[in-house]
Amino acid sequence: MQLDELQAEISLLLTQMEDQPENRRELYVQIHGKLNELRAMGLPLPGDLARVERELENDFCAESQGR
């Protein structure tokens, strides 16, 4: 998959996450998969996407621990 296509898909997923917060966890899984595709291509993650990924991971971890 082309880099431009991946970036567009990630952007769309982030928009969907804002518009459909009830599907947040499912959308995160999809975003995480797309970011892993970038990693597999040997490309560095843009800082803002890496930050969003970490923040979501922390949020879901805290939720699962009842915080």
C-alpha positions in Angstrom: 0.0 0.0 0.0 1.3 3.5 -0.8 2.3 5.8 1.9 -0.3 8.4 0.8 -3.0 5.9 1.0 -2.1 4.8 4.5 -1.9 8.4 5.7 -5.4 9.1 4.2 -6.8 6.0 5.8 -5.4 6.9 9.2 -6.8 10.4 8.9 -10.2 9.1 8.0 -10.1 6.7 11.0 -9.1 9.5 13.4 -12.1 11.6 12.1 -14.4 8.6 12.6 -13.1 8.3 16.1 -14.1 11.9 16.8 -17.5 11.5 15.1 -18.3 8.0 16.6 -16.9 7.9 20.1 -18.9 4.7 20.8 -16.7 2.8 18.4 -13.5 4.2 19.8 -11.8 0.9 20.7 -12.6 -0.7 17.4 -11.3 2.3 15.5 -8.2 2.3 17.7 -7.4 -1.3 16.6 -7.7 -0.2 13.0 -5.5 2.8 13.5 -2.9 0.7 15.4 -2.9 -1.7 12.4 -2.3 1.1 9.9 0.5 2.5 12.1 2.1 -1.0 12.2 2.0 -1.0 8.4 4.0 2.2 8.4 6.5 0.6 10.8 6.7 -2.5 8.7 7.6 -0.3 5.7 10.5 1.0 7.8 9.0 4.5 8.0 9.1 6.6 11.1 5.7 7.5 12.6 4.9 11.2 12.5 5.2 12.6 16.1 1.5 13.5 16.3 0.3 10.0 15.3 2.8 8.3 17.7 1.5 10.6 20.5 -2.2 9.8 19.7 -1.4 6.1 19.7 0.3 6.3 23.2 -2.5 8.4 24.6 -5.2 6.0 23.4 -3.2 3.0 24.7 -3.0 4.8 28.1 -6.7 5.6 28.1 -7.7 2.0 27.3 -5.3 0.6 29.9 -6.7 3.0 32.6 -10.3 2.1 31.6 -9.6 -1.6 31.9 -8.1 -1.1 35.3 -11.1 0.9 36.4 -9.4 4.3 36.6 
